Amino acid sequence: MSETNQLILLAYTSVAAHHMTHDELLSLLNSARTCNQRQGITGMLLYMDDCFFQVLEGEEQLVDALYEKICLDERNHHVVKLIREPIAERSFTEWTMSYEHVTRQEMASFTGLTDYLDQNHPGFNGMAAGRARQLIESFKDGQWHRHDLTQQKFIHIGT
Protein backbone atom coordinates (compact mmCIF):
# COMPACT_ATOMS: atom_id res chain seq x y z
CA MET A 1 0.00 0.00 0.00
CA SER A 2 1.60 3.27 -1.04
CA GLU A 3 1.70 6.30 1.24
CA THR A 4 -1.21 7.89 -0.61
CA ASN A 5 -3.32 4.77 -0.01
CA GLN A 6 -2.56 4.48 3.69
CA LEU A 7 -5.47 3.31 5.84
CA ILE A 8 -6.64 5.75 8.48
CA LEU A 9 -9.26 5.92 11.19
CA LEU A 10 -11.08 9.22 11.65
CA ALA A 11 -13.59 9.77 14.46
CA TYR A 12 -15.70 12.88 14.90
CA THR A 13 -18.77 14.23 16.65
CA SER A 14 -21.36 16.65 15.35
CA VAL A 15 -24.71 18.11 16.28
CA ALA A 16 -27.77 17.47 14.11
CA ALA A 17 -29.30 20.61 12.61
CA HIS A 18 -32.65 19.44 14.01
CA HIS A 19 -34.08 16.41 15.78
CA MET A 20 -34.02 13.68 13.15
CA THR A 21 -37.04 11.46 12.68
CA HIS A 22 -36.78 7.72 12.25
CA ASP A 23 -37.36 8.13 8.49
CA GLU A 24 -34.66 10.80 8.21
CA LEU A 25 -32.19 8.57 10.04
CA LEU A 26 -33.01 5.66 7.74
CA SER A 27 -32.55 7.89 4.69
CA LEU A 28 -29.17 9.03 6.02
CA LEU A 29 -28.30 5.41 6.74
CA ASN A 30 -29.15 4.24 3.21
CA SER A 31 -27.25 7.11 1.60
CA ALA A 32 -24.18 6.51 3.77
CA ARG A 33 -24.27 2.76 3.11
CA THR A 34 -24.27 3.29 -0.67
CA CYS A 35 -21.52 5.91 -0.60
CA ASN A 36 -19.33 4.01 1.86
CA GLN A 37 -19.56 0.74 -0.06
CA ARG A 38 -18.54 2.50 -3.30
CA GLN A 39 -15.59 4.16 -1.60
CA GLY A 40 -14.50 1.14 0.46
CA ILE A 41 -15.11 3.02 3.70
CA THR A 42 -16.09 1.14 6.86
CA GLY A 43 -16.87 2.24 10.39
CA MET A 44 -19.73 2.96 12.75
CA LEU A 45 -22.29 5.70 13.32
CA LEU A 46 -24.15 6.54 16.53
CA TYR A 47 -26.96 9.03 17.14
CA MET A 48 -27.88 10.19 20.65
CA ASP A 49 -29.57 13.35 21.91
CA ASP A 50 -29.47 14.94 18.45
CA CYS A 51 -25.70 14.35 18.18
CA PHE A 52 -23.65 12.04 15.98
CA PHE A 53 -20.50 10.06 16.72
CA GLN A 54 -18.92 8.46 13.68
CA VAL A 55 -15.83 6.41 12.95
CA LEU A 56 -14.62 6.22 9.35
CA GLU A 57 -11.96 3.77 8.17
CA GLY A 58 -10.45 3.60 4.73
CA GLU A 59 -7.86 5.01 2.38
CA GLU A 60 -6.56 8.33 3.63
CA GLN A 61 -7.64 10.48 0.68
CA LEU A 62 -11.13 8.96 0.56
CA VAL A 63 -11.76 9.31 4.30
CA ASP A 64 -10.47 12.90 4.33
CA ALA A 65 -12.68 13.79 1.35
CA LEU A 66 -15.74 12.25 3.01
CA TYR A 67 -15.02 14.08 6.25
CA GLU A 68 -14.79 17.40 4.38
CA LYS A 69 -18.14 16.62 2.73
CA ILE A 70 -19.65 15.85 6.15
CA CYS A 71 -18.32 19.15 7.51
CA LEU A 72 -20.21 20.99 4.76
CA ASP A 73 -23.42 18.94 5.13
CA GLU A 74 -26.24 21.20 6.37
CA ARG A 75 -27.82 18.33 8.32
CA ASN A 76 -25.20 18.84 11.04
CA HIS A 77 -23.00 21.51 12.59
CA HIS A 78 -20.30 21.81 15.25
CA VAL A 79 -18.34 19.01 13.59
CA VAL A 80 -15.33 18.19 15.79
CA LYS A 81 -12.57 15.82 14.70
CA LEU A 82 -11.52 13.72 17.70
CA ILE A 83 -9.12 11.20 16.19
CA ARG A 84 -7.31 10.91 12.87
CA GLU A 85 -4.57 8.32 12.76
CA PRO A 86 -3.02 5.68 10.54
CA ILE A 87 -4.14 2.09 11.13
CA ALA A 88 -2.59 -1.21 10.09
CA GLU A 89 -5.96 -2.85 9.60
CA ARG A 90 -9.64 -2.04 9.84
CA SER A 91 -11.63 -2.74 12.98
CA PHE A 92 -15.04 -2.66 11.26
CA THR A 93 -14.20 -4.52 8.05
CA GLU A 94 -17.39 -6.56 7.89
CA TRP A 95 -19.74 -3.83 9.03
CA THR A 96 -22.19 -2.35 6.54
CA MET A 97 -24.93 -0.23 8.05
CA SER A 98 -27.91 -1.34 10.11
CA TYR A 99 -30.15 0.43 12.61
CA GLU A 100 -30.79 -0.41 16.24
CA HIS A 101 -32.42 1.49 19.09
CA VAL A 102 -30.49 1.42 22.39
CA THR A 103 -31.11 3.36 25.59
CA ARG A 104 -28.66 5.79 27.16
CA GLN A 105 -28.41 3.43 30.15
CA GLU A 106 -27.43 0.53 27.89
CA MET A 107 -24.75 2.68 26.31
CA ALA A 108 -23.33 3.52 29.73
CA SER A 109 -23.27 -0.09 30.86
CA PHE A 110 -21.72 -1.46 27.65
CA THR A 111 -19.14 1.24 27.06
CA GLY A 112 -18.06 2.15 30.57
CA LEU A 113 -18.73 5.83 29.81
CA THR A 114 -21.05 6.17 32.80
CA ASP A 115 -19.23 9.18 34.24
CA TYR A 116 -19.38 10.99 30.89
CA LEU A 117 -23.07 10.23 30.35
CA ASP A 118 -23.96 11.19 33.93
CA GLN A 119 -22.65 14.72 33.34
CA ASN A 120 -25.66 15.60 31.18
CA HIS A 121 -23.56 16.15 28.08
CA PRO A 122 -25.84 16.67 25.11
CA GLY A 123 -25.18 13.54 23.10
CA PHE A 124 -21.52 13.18 22.22
CA ASN A 125 -20.87 16.92 22.30
CA GLY A 126 -17.75 17.66 24.35
CA MET A 127 -16.34 14.15 24.09
CA ALA A 128 -12.54 13.98 24.21
CA ALA A 129 -10.31 11.68 22.17
CA GLY A 130 -9.73 9.32 25.11
CA ARG A 131 -13.45 8.76 25.60
CA ALA A 132 -13.87 8.34 21.86
CA ARG A 133 -11.25 5.58 21.92
CA GLN A 134 -13.11 3.90 24.78
CA LEU A 135 -16.35 4.01 22.80
CA ILE A 136 -14.63 2.63 19.69
CA GLU A 137 -13.07 -0.19 21.72
CA SER A 138 -16.52 -1.17 23.01
CA PHE A 139 -17.64 -1.71 19.45
CA LYS A 140 -14.44 -3.40 18.34
CA ASP A 141 -14.69 -5.82 21.27
CA GLY A 142 -18.16 -6.83 20.13
CA GLN A 143 -20.06 -5.59 23.17
CA TRP A 144 -22.71 -4.06 20.90
CA HIS A 145 -22.89 -6.92 18.42
CA ARG A 146 -26.34 -8.26 19.15
CA HIS A 147 -27.47 -9.40 15.73
CA ASP A 148 -25.76 -10.09 12.44
CA LEU A 149 -22.03 -9.49 12.86
CA THR A 150 -21.72 -8.64 9.17
CA GLN A 151 -23.77 -5.50 9.73
CA GLN A 152 -22.35 -2.17 10.80
CA LYS A 153 -24.37 -0.80 13.65
CA PHE A 154 -26.17 2.47 13.14
CA ILE A 155 -27.44 2.90 16.64
CA HIS A 156 -30.03 5.43 17.72
CA ILE A 157 -29.58 5.93 21.41
CA GLY A 158 -32.71 7.22 23.09
CA THR A 159 -33.43 8.48 26.55
Backbone torsions as a table, in degrees:
resi	resn	phi	psi	omega
1	MET	NA	121.8	-179.5
2	SER	-73.4	165.4	-178.8
3	GLU	-55.5	-37.4	-177.9
4	THR	-72.7	-17.6	179.7
5	ASN	-106.4	19.0	-178.9
6	GLN	-60.3	139.1	175.2
7	LEU	-77.6	138.0	174.5
8	ILE	-132.3	161.4	169.6
9	LEU	-115.3	131.3	176.3
10	LEU	-128.9	126.6	177.7
11	ALA	-121.9	138.9	-179.9
12	TYR	-146.5	164.1	170.4
13	THR	-121.8	156.4	173.5
14	SER	-155.4	167.1	179.5
15	VAL	-110.7	131.2	178.5
16	ALA	-65.3	143.5	179.8
17	ALA	-64.6	-26.6	175.9
18	HIS	-156.7	165.8	177.0
19	HIS	-61.4	124.2	-176.4
20	MET	-90.4	133.1	177.1
21	THR	-75.7	167.8	177.1
22	HIS	-56.8	-44.5	-179.8
23	ASP	-64.6	-39.0	177.8
24	GLU	-65.1	-40.6	178.2
25	LEU	-64.2	-41.3	178.7
26	LEU	-66.1	-37.3	176.6
27	SER	-63.4	-45.0	177.0
28	LEU	-60.6	-44.2	179.4
29	LEU	-58.1	-49.2	-178.6
30	ASN	-64.5	-41.1	178.9
31	SER	-64.2	-45.7	-179.6
32	ALA	-64.6	-40.7	179.5
33	ARG	-58.4	-47.9	-178.5
34	THR	-62.5	-48.9	-179.2
35	CYS	-62.9	-47.4	-176.8
36	ASN	-64.3	-39.6	179.0
37	GLN	-64.5	-41.6	178.4
38	ARG	-62.4	-38.0	-175.4
39	GLN	-90.5	-6.8	-177.3
40	GLY	71.0	32.7	-179.7
41	ILE	-102.1	133.8	178.4
42	THR	-120.7	173.2	177.8
43	GLY	151.2	-153.0	-179.8
44	MET	-147.2	155.9	-179.7
45	LEU	-139.1	128.9	177.5
46	LEU	-119.9	149.7	176.0
47	TYR	-134.0	124.2	-180.0
48	MET	-150.1	131.8	175.9
49	ASP	51.1	45.0	178.2
50	ASP	63.8	23.1	176.7
51	CYS	-126.1	151.4	177.9
52	PHE	-110.8	147.4	167.3
53	PHE	-130.2	123.0	-178.6
54	GLN	-134.3	142.9	172.3
55	VAL	-115.8	129.2	176.6
56	LEU	-118.3	134.5	176.0
57	GLU	-127.6	139.5	177.5
58	GLY	162.3	-168.6	178.9
59	GLU	-64.1	138.9	-173.4
60	GLU	-48.1	-53.0	-176.7
61	GLN	-63.4	-38.7	-179.0
62	LEU	-69.7	-42.6	179.6
63	VAL	-66.3	-44.5	178.9
64	ASP	-61.2	-41.3	179.3
65	ALA	-65.1	-41.4	178.5
66	LEU	-65.4	-41.5	178.9
67	TYR	-61.3	-42.5	178.1
68	GLU	-61.6	-40.0	177.3
69	LYS	-63.1	-42.1	178.8
70	ILE	-62.9	-41.2	179.5
71	CYS	-60.0	-31.1	-179.0
72	LEU	-91.3	-8.0	-177.4
73	ASP	-69.5	124.9	-176.9
74	GLU	-72.7	-6.4	177.8
75	ARG	-77.5	-7.9	177.6
76	ASN	-146.3	164.1	177.6
77	HIS	-148.6	179.4	-176.8
78	HIS	49.7	49.8	178.3
79	VAL	-76.9	124.7	-177.4
80	VAL	-126.6	118.6	176.7
81	LYS	-76.4	124.3	-179.0
82	LEU	-99.3	-41.2	-176.5
83	ILE	-141.4	136.5	168.6
84	ARG	-146.7	111.4	-175.1
85	GLU	-151.5	153.0	175.8
86	PRO	-68.9	148.4	176.8
87	ILE	-131.9	150.0	178.4
88	ALA	-80.2	-34.0	179.2
89	GLU	-151.0	161.5	-179.3
90	ARG	-77.5	148.5	174.5
91	SER	-95.2	-23.7	-174.3
92	PHE	-118.8	37.5	-173.9
93	THR	-52.9	-42.6	-173.2
94	GLU	-93.9	5.7	-175.0
95	TRP	-91.5	116.8	163.3
96	THR	-97.8	-165.5	-175.0
97	MET	-101.3	139.0	170.9
98	SER	-138.8	174.7	-175.8
99	TYR	-125.6	136.7	178.1
100	GLU	-148.3	141.0	176.9
101	HIS	-97.6	127.5	-179.9
102	VAL	-134.2	145.6	179.6
103	THR	-82.5	161.1	176.7
104	ARG	-59.7	-37.7	179.4
105	GLN	-64.8	-40.5	177.5
106	GLU	-63.4	-40.8	179.3
107	MET	-60.4	-44.4	-179.8
108	ALA	-62.0	-43.3	-176.4
109	SER	-72.1	-34.3	-178.8
110	PHE	-80.3	-33.2	-172.3
111	THR	-98.7	-17.0	-176.1
112	GLY	76.3	14.4	-179.3
113	LEU	-93.8	29.0	-175.7
114	THR	-55.0	-46.3	-178.4
115	ASP	-62.0	-38.1	178.4
116	TYR	-67.2	-47.0	-177.4
117	LEU	-69.2	-28.6	179.2
118	ASP	-73.7	-10.9	-178.0
119	GLN	-88.2	12.0	178.9
120	ASN	57.0	33.9	172.4
121	HIS	-65.3	136.8	173.9
122	PRO	-72.4	109.2	-180.0
123	GLY	57.7	-127.8	-178.3
124	PHE	-101.3	3.6	-178.4
125	ASN	-60.0	130.2	179.5
126	GLY	89.3	2.6	-179.7
127	MET	-70.1	138.4	177.8
128	ALA	-95.4	166.9	-176.9
129	ALA	-58.5	-38.8	-179.7
130	GLY	-62.6	-42.1	177.1
131	ARG	-68.6	-36.1	177.4
132	ALA	-61.8	-42.6	177.7
133	ARG	-61.3	-40.7	178.9
134	GLN	-62.3	-42.2	178.8
135	LEU	-65.2	-44.3	178.4
136	ILE	-60.6	-44.5	-180.0
137	GLU	-60.5	-35.4	177.9
138	SER	-60.6	-38.9	178.8
139	PHE	-75.4	-42.0	179.4
140	LYS	-61.6	-36.4	-178.6
141	ASP	-76.7	-4.0	175.4
142	GLY	85.3	10.4	-177.8
143	GLN	-64.6	-23.6	-178.9
144	TRP	-99.3	-6.7	-176.0
145	HIS	-74.7	95.9	-178.2
146	ARG	-102.2	-26.1	-174.4
147	HIS	-120.3	-130.3	-177.3
148	ASP	-70.0	116.7	-177.2
149	LEU	-70.5	-7.8	176.6
150	THR	-87.0	-0.8	-178.0
151	GLN	-103.3	132.5	171.6
152	GLN	-73.2	138.9	-178.7
153	LYS	-85.6	122.8	167.2
154	PHE	-107.3	107.6	-169.8
155	ILE	-112.1	124.2	173.8
156	HIS	-96.2	113.9	-177.7
157	ILE	-98.4	118.1	-178.7
158	GLY	-100.7	176.2	178.8
159	THR	-94.1	NA	NA
